[in-house]
Amino acid sequence: MISLQDYLAAGETTISNLLLQNYTKLDLNTNEFMLWLQLYAAHQSGEDFPNLTLIAKAMGSTAEQIYSSLNNLVEKEFVTLETALDANGQQSDRYNLLPAFEKLSRLEEQERFETEEKNDLAAQKKMLKSFEQEFGRPLSPIEYQKIGYWINDDHYSPGLIELALQEAVLNQAYNFKYIETVLQSWEKKNIRSKAQVEEEQRRRKQILLQKDEQNQTEELPKVSLYNWLERKDPDA
């Protein structure tokens, strides 16, 4: 039975679950990934160029199989073999394992881009459906082209275009020129999100309320403040 002292002396290997969950997406088979983990464990214990024969024994593989897997890791650019100077100025070889994390980062970025693209496509479909519902008819090819211009050339988000449509509907202006004017007005004010649109609407509403109050004050009739207590009766 292993003792606690032996267990602690063996050290631990810490690895992100992202790598464990995605190594097959990175085009690694299990044997290749296990070899990479063995190299990574050795690196964490301070050994950057471990004995592959010992690793083969630990993995229950032959040296030939390990060297074949290592060659695959190098060809797939998950590991690079480097030569560096040690503290004594002597050359020493080491395995650089950072390329695996760089590949993982690119995979995460690609998946995030694909997710955003899918969400953006869904937002575009929702926005187009809102146009057809509010206009009460299918959009014409020219109108589709105009919306495409807003998205691809002006870089307005589908959500922002839909908010501009709602603004037009509230003002009973069912035309693309009005919607474009709203979008351009927001762009000048650097308004790009729903929260910013709502804040701008609150600001405008507050200004209108202040103007109404001011107009009501100006329209009040002027009443002279006659002091009846000081009235003098001419017959007295």
Contacts in CASP RR format, 6 or more apart in sequence:
PFRMAT RR
TARGET T0000
AUTHOR 0000-0000-0000
METHOD contacts of the structure
MODEL  1
MISLQDYLAAGETTISNLLLQNYTKLDLNTNEFMLWLQLYAAHQSGEDFP
NLTLIAKAMGSTAEQIYSSLNNLVEKEFVTLETALDANGQQSDRYNLLPA
FEKLSRLEEQERFETEEKNDLAAQKKMLKSFEQEFGRPLSPIEYQKIGYW
INDDHYSPGLIELALQEAVLNQAYNFKYIETVLQSWEKKNIRSKAQVEEE
QRRRKQILLQKDEQNQTEELPKVSLYNWLERKDPDA
11 45 0 8 1.000
13 37 0 8 1.000
13 40 0 8 1.000
13 41 0 8 1.000
13 44 0 8 1.000
14 44 0 8 1.000
15 37 0 8 1.000
15 40 0 8 1.000
16 104 0 8 1.000
18 104 0 8 1.000
18 108 0 8 1.000
19 100 0 8 1.000
19 101 0 8 1.000
19 104 0 8 1.000
22 104 0 8 1.000
22 107 0 8 1.000
23 33 0 8 1.000
25 107 0 8 1.000
26 78 0 8 1.000
26 100 0 8 1.000
26 103 0 8 1.000
26 104 0 8 1.000
26 107 0 8 1.000
27 76 0 8 1.000
28 36 0 8 1.000
28 73 0 8 1.000
28 76 0 8 1.000
28 78 0 8 1.000
31 59 0 8 1.000
31 61 0 8 1.000
31 65 0 8 1.000
31 69 0 8 1.000
32 69 0 8 1.000
32 72 0 8 1.000
32 73 0 8 1.000
32 76 0 8 1.000
32 78 0 8 1.000
34 59 0 8 1.000
35 55 0 8 1.000
35 59 0 8 1.000
35 66 0 8 1.000
35 69 0 8 1.000
35 70 0 8 1.000
35 73 0 8 1.000
36 73 0 8 1.000
36 78 0 8 1.000
36 79 0 8 1.000
36 97 0 8 1.000
36 100 0 8 1.000
38 50 0 8 1.000
38 55 0 8 1.000
38 58 0 8 1.000
38 59 0 8 1.000
39 50 0 8 1.000
39 55 0 8 1.000
39 79 0 8 1.000
39 95 0 8 1.000
39 97 0 8 1.000
40 97 0 8 1.000
42 48 0 8 1.000
42 50 0 8 1.000
42 55 0 8 1.000
43 95 0 8 1.000
43 97 0 8 1.000
48 92 0 8 1.000
48 94 0 8 1.000
48 95 0 8 1.000
49 92 0 8 1.000
49 93 0 8 1.000
49 94 0 8 1.000
49 95 0 8 1.000
50 95 0 8 1.000
52 63 0 8 1.000
52 66 0 8 1.000
52 67 0 8 1.000
52 70 0 8 1.000
53 63 0 8 1.000
55 66 0 8 1.000
56 62 0 8 1.000
56 63 0 8 1.000
56 65 0 8 1.000
56 66 0 8 1.000
59 66 0 8 1.000
61 69 0 8 1.000
70 79 0 8 1.000
73 79 0 8 1.000
74 80 0 8 1.000
74 81 0 8 1.000
77 99 0 8 1.000
77 103 0 8 1.000
78 97 0 8 1.000
78 99 0 8 1.000
78 100 0 8 1.000
78 103 0 8 1.000
79 95 0 8 1.000
79 96 0 8 1.000
79 97 0 8 1.000
79 99 0 8 1.000
79 100 0 8 1.000
80 95 0 8 1.000
80 96 0 8 1.000
80 99 0 8 1.000
81 93 0 8 1.000
81 94 0 8 1.000
81 95 0 8 1.000
81 96 0 8 1.000
82 93 0 8 1.000
82 94 0 8 1.000
82 95 0 8 1.000
82 96 0 8 1.000
83 91 0 8 1.000
83 92 0 8 1.000
83 93 0 8 1.000
83 94 0 8 1.000
84 91 0 8 1.000
84 92 0 8 1.000
84 94 0 8 1.000
85 91 0 8 1.000
85 92 0 8 1.000
86 92 0 8 1.000
120 157 0 8 1.000
120 158 0 8 1.000
123 157 0 8 1.000
123 158 0 8 1.000
123 159 0 8 1.000
124 151 0 8 1.000
124 158 0 8 1.000
126 158 0 8 1.000
126 162 0 8 1.000
127 147 0 8 1.000
127 158 0 8 1.000
127 159 0 8 1.000
127 161 0 8 1.000
127 162 0 8 1.000
127 165 0 8 1.000
128 139 0 8 1.000
128 144 0 8 1.000
128 147 0 8 1.000
130 162 0 8 1.000
130 165 0 8 1.000
131 139 0 8 1.000
131 143 0 8 1.000
131 147 0 8 1.000
131 165 0 8 1.000
132 138 0 8 1.000
132 139 0 8 1.000
134 165 0 8 1.000
134 169 0 8 1.000
134 174 0 8 1.000
135 174 0 8 1.000
139 147 0 8 1.000
143 176 0 8 1.000
146 176 0 8 1.000
146 180 0 8 1.000
147 161 0 8 1.000
150 156 0 8 1.000
150 161 0 8 1.000
150 180 0 8 1.000
150 183 0 8 1.000
151 157 0 8 1.000
151 158 0 8 1.000
151 161 0 8 1.000
154 183 0 8 1.000
154 187 0 8 1.000
156 164 0 8 1.000
156 183 0 8 1.000
156 187 0 8 1.000
157 192 0 8 1.000
159 194 0 8 1.000
160 183 0 8 1.000
160 186 0 8 1.000
160 191 0 8 1.000
160 192 0 8 1.000
160 193 0 8 1.000
160 194 0 8 1.000
160 197 0 8 1.000
161 179 0 8 1.000
161 183 0 8 1.000
163 194 0 8 1.000
163 197 0 8 1.000
164 179 0 8 1.000
164 182 0 8 1.000
164 183 0 8 1.000
164 186 0 8 1.000
165 179 0 8 1.000
167 179 0 8 1.000
167 182 0 8 1.000
168 174 0 8 1.000
168 175 0 8 1.000
168 178 0 8 1.000
168 179 0 8 1.000
168 182 0 8 1.000
171 178 0 8 1.000
173 179 0 8 1.000
186 192 0 8 1.000
186 196 0 8 1.000
186 197 0 8 1.000
186 200 0 8 1.000
189 200 0 8 1.000
190 196 0 8 1.000
191 197 0 8 1.000
191 200 0 8 1.000
END
